């Protein structure tokens, strides 16, 4: 997902109730924790930037079965 998709997502946070906002935040935190739990740390070396360490995510492992 890129910034353009996030910015154009049709949701009105200003008019959303606090209860719904808290539920969405909780669900989001649970998803991010699960995504991180299934991530693998990778290393790569590039001429232009040198050594790069990044996390590779596998969203399919964080979906309900």
MARVOLO-598541 format. One record per atom (N, C-alpha, C, O): x, y, z; residue in one letter. Coordinates in steps of 0.05 Angstrom, whole numbers, plus 5000, padded with zeros to 4 digits. Example, Ala and Ser with C-alpha at 12.3 -4.5 7.8 and 13.67 -1.06 7.14 Angstrom:
BEGIN
526448865156A524649105156A526449345156A528549345169A525749555142S527349795143S525850015157S526850235161S
% end
This chain:
BEGIN
501749775000X500050005000X501850255000X503850265014X501050444985X502650684984X501050924995X498650895001X502351144999X501151385011X498651474995X496751555008X498751464969X496451544952X493951384960X491751504962X494251124963X491950954970X490951024998X488551025002X492751075016X491951135044X490451405045X488351425057X491551605031X490351875031X487651875017X485952035024X487151694998X484651694983X482651494994X480451454983X483251365017X481451175029X478951325040X479351515055X476551245031X474151405039X473251355067X471651175072X474351505086X473551485114X473551765127X475351925122X471551815143X471252075156X471852045186X470051995202X474452075193X475252035221X474052255239X473452205262X473652495228X472652715245X469752665254X469052755276X468252525238X465452475246X465052195259X462752125266X467152045263X466951785274X466851795305X468251965317X465251625317X465051625346X467651525359X469251385347X468151615383X470551535398X470651235403X472851115402X468351105407X468250815411X469350675386X470950485388X468350755363X469250625338X472250685333X473750505325X473150925339X475950995336X477750815353X479850715345X476850765378X478350595396X478350305387X480450175389X476150215377X476049935366X477849905342X479349705340X477850105324X479650095301X482550095309X484249955298X483150265329X485950285338X486850015350X489049925346X485049885366X485649635378X486149415357X488049265358X484349405337X484649205315X487249255300X488649065293X487749515295X490249585280X492749495295X494649395283X492749545321X495049465338X495449165338X497749065336X493249015340X493448725339X494548625312X496248445311X493548745290X494548665264X497548725261X499048565251X498348965270X501249035267X502948855284X505148775275X502048785308X503548595325X503848325311X506048205311X501648235298X501747975285X503547985260X504947795254X503348205245X505048235221X508048225229X509648105216X508648365251X511448365261X512348095270X514648015267X510447945282X511147675292X511847485269X513447305273X510647525246X511147355223X513247465204X513847345183X514447695210X516347825192X519147685195X519747565215X520647715173X523447615173X525247855168X524748015149X527347875183X529348085179X531247995157X532247775157X531648175138X533348115114X535548325113X535348545123X537748245100X539948425095X540648415065X540648205053X541348645055X542148665027X544348865025X544549045042X546048845005X548149035001X547749154973X547449014953X547849424972X547549564946X549849754943X550849874962X550849774919X553149954913X552550244922X554250374934X550150334915X549450614920X549050674950X549750894959X547950494965X547150544993X548650385013X548550445037X550050175005X551349995023X549549795035X547549705022X550049715059X548549505073X545749615081X545649825094X543649475074X540949545081X539649315096X539749085087X538549375120X537149175135X534249245135X533549475141X532449055129X529649115128X528048875137X529048645138X525548925144X523748705151X521948635128X520848815115X521748385122X520048285100X517448175113X517647995130X515148275105X512648205117X511148005099X511348005075X509647825112X508047625098X505147645108X504347495126X503547825096X500847875106X499047625106X497147615122X499547435088X497747205087X497847045114X495946915120X499947075129X500146925155X498647075177X498346965199X497747315172X496347475192X493347495186X491947645199X492447345167X489547335160X488247115176X489446905181X485747155183X484346935197X484046695179X483646715155X484146455191X483946215175X481046115174X480545905162X
% end
